[in-house]
């Protein structure tokens, strides 16, 4: 099993508000030299019972015309708003 040293950082980020997997990826890139991709983050959080999916949101960009759905994550036991910025209630 791969070490996921970034999980405690994600927990501390999600204590404040829910986040999209691509936003988690961007924050982890600032803090870790070898950060996981958004797909790896989704796979890891999906298998960890401490996290749950709040919903899905579109990932839009100025550089790409196509957008796709990405998962929005939160900590189990916490309540979040259903609209972006997914603040903790």
C-alpha positions as CSV (number, residue, x, y, z in Angstrom):
1,X,0.0,0.0,0.0
2,X,1.3,3.4,-0.9
3,X,2.0,5.9,1.8
4,X,-0.4,8.8,1.7
5,X,1.4,11.5,3.7
6,X,-0.9,14.1,2.3
7,X,-4.1,12.8,3.9
8,X,-3.7,14.7,7.2
9,X,-3.3,17.9,5.1
10,X,-6.5,17.2,3.2
11,X,-8.3,16.6,6.5
12,X,-7.2,20.0,7.8
13,X,-8.4,21.6,4.6
14,X,-11.8,19.9,4.7
15,X,-12.4,21.0,8.3
16,X,-12.8,24.5,7.0
17,X,-14.9,23.8,3.8
18,X,-15.7,21.2,1.2
19,X,-13.4,21.2,-1.8
20,X,-13.4,19.8,-5.4
21,X,-10.7,17.2,-6.1
22,X,-9.0,19.5,-8.6
23,X,-8.8,22.3,-5.9
24,X,-7.3,19.8,-3.4
25,X,-4.7,18.9,-6.1
26,X,-3.7,22.5,-6.5
27,X,-3.4,23.1,-2.8
28,X,-1.3,19.9,-2.3
29,X,1.0,21.0,-5.2
30,X,1.9,24.0,-3.1
31,X,2.8,21.9,0.0
32,X,4.3,18.7,-1.4
33,X,7.0,18.0,-3.9
34,X,5.3,14.9,-5.3
35,X,1.6,15.6,-5.0
36,X,-1.0,13.2,-6.3
37,X,-3.3,13.9,-9.3
38,X,-7.0,14.7,-8.9
39,X,-7.8,11.1,-10.0
40,X,-5.5,9.6,-7.4
41,X,-7.0,11.9,-4.8
42,X,-10.5,10.8,-5.8
43,X,-9.6,7.1,-5.6
44,X,-7.9,7.5,-2.2
45,X,-10.7,9.5,-0.6
46,X,-13.4,7.2,-2.1
47,X,-11.8,4.3,-0.3
48,X,-11.4,6.1,3.1
49,X,-14.4,6.1,5.4
50,X,-13.4,9.5,6.9
51,X,-14.5,11.3,3.7
52,X,-17.7,11.5,1.7
53,X,-18.8,13.0,-1.6
54,X,-20.8,16.2,-1.2
55,X,-21.7,16.1,-4.9
56,X,-20.2,16.9,-8.3
57,X,-19.3,20.2,-9.9
58,X,-18.1,21.2,-13.3
59,X,-14.4,21.8,-13.9
60,X,-14.2,24.8,-16.2
61,X,-11.1,26.5,-17.6
62,X,-10.2,29.4,-19.8
63,X,-7.8,27.2,-21.7
64,X,-10.2,24.2,-22.3
65,X,-13.6,24.4,-24.0
66,X,-14.8,21.1,-22.6
67,X,-15.7,20.9,-18.9
68,X,-16.2,17.7,-17.0
69,X,-17.6,16.8,-13.6
70,X,-15.3,16.4,-10.6
71,X,-16.1,15.2,-7.1
72,X,-16.7,17.6,-4.2
73,X,-15.3,16.2,-1.0
74,X,-16.1,16.7,2.7
75,X,-15.4,15.1,6.1
76,X,-17.9,12.6,7.3
77,X,-19.8,14.0,10.3
78,X,-19.6,17.6,9.1
79,X,-22.3,19.5,7.2
80,X,-21.5,21.7,4.2
81,X,-23.5,24.1,2.1
82,X,-24.5,22.6,-1.2
83,X,-23.4,25.6,-3.2
84,X,-19.9,26.7,-3.9
85,X,-17.8,27.6,-1.8
86,X,-19.1,24.6,0.2
87,X,-18.6,26.3,3.5
88,X,-18.9,24.2,6.7
89,X,-22.2,24.7,8.5
